[in-house]
Amino acid sequence: AVFRSAVFPAVSGSMGQCSISSCQRDVDVSDELMPEKPRVDKVGAPVEDVSLTALATIVAASGSLPLHLVAELPSERELSLHEVLASEHDETRRTDGCAAGEALATDPLSQARVLVRELRTHEAAAILQRSAMEGSPDAEFQEAVQLQLSCLGMALERLARHPGLSKSADSSSSAAGVSSTPEQLLGVYVPSSPSPARSTSSAASSGTQGAAGSTKRDTLDISFDLDDQGRRVEALLEFFPDGSASIEWSASELPVPLAYIQCLIHEVDLLGSIAPFIVTSGCLQQFSSNAADRLVRIVSQPPIPFVSGMEAVAQRFGFDLLETPWAGLCMVECAPEWAQVGDAVPSWRGVARPPPYQTGLRQVEVKTVVALGRPCGQNGELTTIFFSGKGDLKVPRSLLPNWLIRNLVTLMGKFIYQRTIEIVAKFDTSEHGKRLRTADASSFYSTLNKRIAKSVEARPASRL
């Protein structure tokens, strides 16, 4: 029952009502798949010497488990989805640690394609650069890599100015398991670590401030507790004369694994189950480079006076920076550059610009949004998030007094946090958990979870 519900949902249907007691039938299983008896340190401890792959083969062949294995399986509770994926990582660790596609890819272009699919675009670009393949005949792939690099470079430069990140001790580039890539990738500047990016960004900010003179900045600090356990949000908002606004916030050691946060963000059409002010959200176009390369639309109706609703269409990318000094998964959103040829409908990457969701909505231009999630805690069970975003709200500052902004941000922040905790508590049976197990998404999430587990293992003791 444990493995039917938690490990092998795909084969549970074919197993029917076969019970554990039906193990009496003869099964032709090799010695490799059937060890004499698994070692168990204590009652209810995980079976460490029997691989999930072996158990899957046994169950698929017989519809049940041999009795001596059943006796040693955890009996107090079912395995959670997080434990199953972590066990998959343990299986990978026993081999050479390479993903299947990565092991099979031999030429630089194939290796680059695999890395891009795994959200490791910066590593793919480094391979192409070393192989002098900028002139590859695969123009579409090259264009996708260049676009992702450009967005990543701008996002990381912005993120480097984040006050929470500058205080983080995790920014050290001396961490174990950290890889290094060039600052210039295929002609695009992509900061390899927060430190050089911070110095570059600081210089740019100083120049801008000098040019602007002594103009007073319109900023608002907001800090509030998420729960009674000391978890807090530290936020800084700034409003600009051109009508745009920026927000930077951080939240440390949230009790949600990074793999779950990635799923909550990626399943964009389910955002309404977390944030009550989301009217509708969804993916307008899924591009082929990887699962995170998509065009998304979010329609929201925050409780702002005289604002009927807001609509934002953005290009979204995801990047695995776990083995870099940034030490996390990075999500980036930027504004599509709609191009019009003649009388045709403006398009972006071959996708026609969608009409407004409904009349009366304010069109929000997403300039740059970047979020960095870092696994923390003894076993990576916690997550620290750094967020930085800027956009054109199309809402007059006069309609947004400081007291209203502070109350709205605090109210929505606490609500979203509590809804997230509720979903995570029942994640295996939630809609997010169901989607994580679907055939189309399983390899995407499984690869990320293995990478997260690997990065947690490689951390030095100072970053636990």
N, C-alpha and C positions, 0 to 999 in steps of 0.2 A: 504493500500500500504506500509505503514511503517513497519508493522509487517510481511507482506508477504516477503519483501525483506531482512529485517534485523534480524528477530527473528525466523521465521519459514520457512526456505528454504525447509525443508524436506516435508512440507505439502502444499507448494505453488502450486505444480503441480496439486494436487487433487482439489484445490480451483478453478483452471481454471481462467476464466475472471470475477469471482464473484466480484462485486463492493461493496463499502461501502453502497450504497443506497439499497442493497438487504437485509438489516437488518430487513425488515418488517416481515419475516417469524417467526413463533412461535418456540421458543427453550426451551426445558425443562432443565433448569439450576438451581441448588440448590441455596439457599440463601447464602451459604458459598462462592460460586463462583461469585455471583452477589450481591455485596453490593449496597445499595440504590443509593448512588452517591459518587464517589471518591472526596476526598478533594484536592483542587488545590489552592496553595498560589498565583499564578499569571499566567497570560496567557502564555502558552507555557512551563510551568514547568512540570517536570516528574510527572506521576501519582503514588504517593507513596503508596496509600492504595489498589491498585489493583495489585496482584502478577502476574508475567509473567506466572506462572503455570496456574493461573486461566484464563488469557487471551488466553493461548494456548488451553485450554480445550474448551473455548467458540468458538474460531476460528475453531478448528477441528470439532466441532459439527455443526456449522452453516455456515461456510465459510465466516463469516463476524463478525463485532463487533457491539454490541448494540449502538444505537445512542448516549446515554448519556455518553458512554465511549469515543466514537469517538470525541465528541465535546471537550473533555478535553485532548486529546492526543497532543503531541508536533506537531505543524503544520509547523514550520519554516524549519525543516531539518529532515532527517532520522536519526534513532539511529545508531551509529557506532558500530562496532563489539566490541570495548573495552567497550562501555557503556552496551551492552547486557551482556557481561561476568561479568561486575561489578554488574549488577542487579541480576545475578544468585548468586553472593556472598551474596547480601543482603537477598535473599531468604533463603540461608543456615543459615545465622545469626539468622533468626527468629526461627530456630529449635534449636537443641542441639549443632550445630557447628561441628558435626562429619560427615565424609563421609559415604555414604551408606554402603560400604563394611566394614568400620571400625566399624560401629554400629552393624553389623550382626556378625562380628568375635568375638568369645568368648574365644576359647582356644588360648594359646600363639603362637602356630605355625601358626594358621590362621591369627592372628593379625600381626605377623611378615610378612607374605606373602602380606598382604594389604599394610603395610608400605613400603615394598620394591617396590611394584608397584607404590607407590606414591613418589619414590625417597628418602625415609626417611630410608635408610639402617642402619644408625647409631642407630636410635631408635629401629629398628627391632632387631638389634644385642643386644641391652640392654635388650630387653624383653626375648630373647632366653637365655641370660646370667643369668638373674634373675631366669629363670625357669629351669636352669641347663639342657638345652636341646641340649648341644653340641653334644651328641651322638644320635641325632635324626636319624631315619632310612631313612629320605629323604636326602640322601647324595648329590644329585645334587643341591638342594636348599642351603644346608649348604656350598657347595663349591662355589656357586655363591656369597653368602653373604661374605665369607672369602676373595674371590678375590676382591670384591668391597671395602671391608674394607682396604685391603692392599694398593690398589691404592689410596684410599682417604687419608689414613694416610701419605703416601709419598708425595702426592700432597699438603696437608695442611702444612706439615713441610717445603716444598719448598716455598709455598705462604707466610709463616710467615716471610721469609727474604725479602719480597718485600718492597722496600723503601717507596712506596706510602701508603701501608697498615700500616706501622709503624707510619706514620704521621696522619692516619685517626682517627678522634675522635669517629667514629662509632665502634671502637674495644672494647668499654667498655662492660663488661659482666654484668653490673647492669641494662641493659635495660629491660623495661617492656616486659613481654611475652616471655622472654628467658628461655629455658629449659636447663637442664644440663644432660650430659651423662658421664659415666666413661671414663677415659683416656685409659684404657685397655678394649677392646671389643673383646671377644672371643679370647683372647691372642694376639690381634693386637693393637699396639699403634696408637690411633687416637686422635690428639689434639682436646680438646673440645672448645678451644678458642685461639685466636691469641697470647695472652701474654705468656702462658707457652710454646707454640710451638716456639715462637720467641727466648725465652731464651735457649731452647734446641738446636735450629738451630744455634744460635750465638756461643754456646760452641763448637759445631761441626765444625763451620767455623773457629774458633780461632785455634782449634787443627790442622786443615788442613793447615792453613796458616803458623803455626809454623813449621810443618813438611816440607813444601815446601821452607822454608827459605825466602829470600828476593826477590824471583822471581817477576819481574814486571808484573802486570796484563795488559792484552790487552783489554781495555774497550773503549767504545764510548758512550757519552751522546748525545741524540737527543731530542729536544723539538720543537714543532711547534703548531701554532694555527690551529684549525679546521674550525673556522668561525670568523666573526667579532663581536661575542657576548662574547668573552673571554674564550671559551671552548678550552682547550689545551690537548695535549698528552705529557706526560713526559716519556721518554724511556731510558733504559740503556742496551747496548749490551756488551757482553763479549765473546771473542774468546779464545779457549784453545789449548794447544800444540797438543792434540790428534786429532784435526780437528773438534771437536764439538764446538757449540756456544750456548749461552743462550741469551734470551731477556726478559726484564721485563718492562712493561709499564702500565700506568694508565691514565684514562680519566674520569673526574668528571662531574657529573650532565649533562649528555647528554640528549637532548630532545626526548628521545625514551623510552616508558614504557618497563619495564623488561619483561613483557609477550610477547611483540613483538620481543625483542632481542632473547628470548628463541626460538621462532618460526624460526627466521632467521638462527639461529645456527643449530637447529634440522633438518630442511629440507635441508640436506647436498647436495642433488643433484641440489639445486638451488643456490649454492654458486657462480656459474659463473655469475649470474645476478647481484651480488654485487661486486665481485672482478674480474677484466678483465683478470688477468693473470691465472685464473683457466681454464685449458683445459677441464677437466672432473672431476666429483666427484660423489660419490654415496655410498650407503649402501651395503656392500657385504654380511652381515649376520645380521639379527635381532634376538637377543636372547630373551628368554621368560621371564626373571625376571622382566623387565619393558621396556618401550618404548625407554629409553635412552641407554640401554645396547645393543651396536651394534658394528660391525666391519666395518670400513669405509675406503675408499680409495680416496685420493685427488691427482690429477695430475696437476702440475702447470708449467708455463713457464715464470718465471720472467725475466725481461730484464737484464740478467747478461751475460757478454761476454763469449763466448766459452762454454756456458751451454745450451744444447738443451732442457732440461726440467727436472723436478724432480717428483718423485712418492713417496708417503708416505701411508702406510697401518697401521692403528692404531686401538686399542681397545678404545672405547669411553664409558664413564659412565656419569651419571648426578646425582646430590645430592641436595636435598632440605635442606639447612642449615638455613633457614629463622628464625627459632625459637631458634637458637643457637647464641652465641656471634659472630660468623662469619657473621651472618645477611644477607645472600644472597643465590642465587642459584649458584651451583658450577658445572662446566663442567671439566672433566678430560679425558685426552688421554694418553695412555701409549703403549709401544711396545708389540705386541703379542709375547709370548715365544713359537716359533714354535718347536714342538717336532717330531722327526722322529723315527719310529719303523721299523727296517729292511729296506727294499727297498721301503716302502710306501712313499707317498708324505708327507712332514712335515705338521703338522696340529696344530690348536689351538682351544681348546674347541670343538673338533669334526669337525672343518671346515678346509678343505685342503687349504694350502697356494696357493693363486692365482698366476698365471704366470704374468710376467711384462705386463703392459698395452701396451707397445710397446718397441721396441729395442731402445737403446741409452739413455734411461732415467736414471738419477742418483737416486739410491734408498736411500731415506732419512730415517734414523732410528729415530723414535720419542721416546725419552727417557721418558720425562714427560712434559705434557702441562696441565696447569690448569688455568681456568678463573673463577673469582668470580664476579657476578653481584649483586649489591645492589640497591634496590628501594630507591629513595630519592625524595625530593620535598614535597610540602604540601600534595598532594594526591597520591604520588608514581608515578607521571607522568614522573619523570626523573630517570636516571640510572647512577650509578658510576661503572666502570669496573676496575678490577685489573687482569692483565695477567702475567703469568710467564711460560716460556717454554725453554726446552733444547733438542737439537737433534744433530745428526751427519749429517752435510750438505753435506759431500763428495765434497766440493768445496774448492780449495786451497785459503788460506787467501790472497795470492798475487793477485788473481783475484777480490778481494773485497776491493779496497782502501776506505778509510774513506769517501771521498767526494761522491763516488758512492753509498755507503750504505746510507749516510744521505739523498741524493737526492731521492733514491728509496723509503726509508721508508716514507719520507715526502709526496712524490707524491702519493704513493699507499694509505697511511693513509687518505689523504684528499679526494681522489677519492672514497674510500670505504665509508667514512662518508657521502659524498654527495649522493651517490647512496642509502645508507640506508635511509636518510632523504626523498628522492624522493619516495621510496617504502612505507615508513610509512605514507606519506601524502595521499596515495591512497591504504592503506592497505586492506580495505574491499573488493576492487575489484581486488587486486593483486593475483597472484598464491599462495603466502603464505597465504593470507586470505582465499582463497578457500579451501586450504588443512586443515587449522585450523578448518573449519566447517565440514569436512568429518566425517563420523560415526566412523572410526577407530581412528581418532586423537582427536575428540571432548572431550572425557572424560579425556585424558591426559592433554590437554591444559586447559580445564575448571578447573580441580583440581589444577593445578599450579596457575592459575589466582586467584582462591579463596584463596589459601594460601598466595599469594603476598598481596592481599587486606587485609587479616587478619593481616599480619605482619605490614603493614603500619598503621593500626588502633592502634596497640599495642605499637607503638613507643612513647617514652617520648618526650616532647616538645624540648629537647636539640638536638634531632636527626632529626628534621624536615628540 
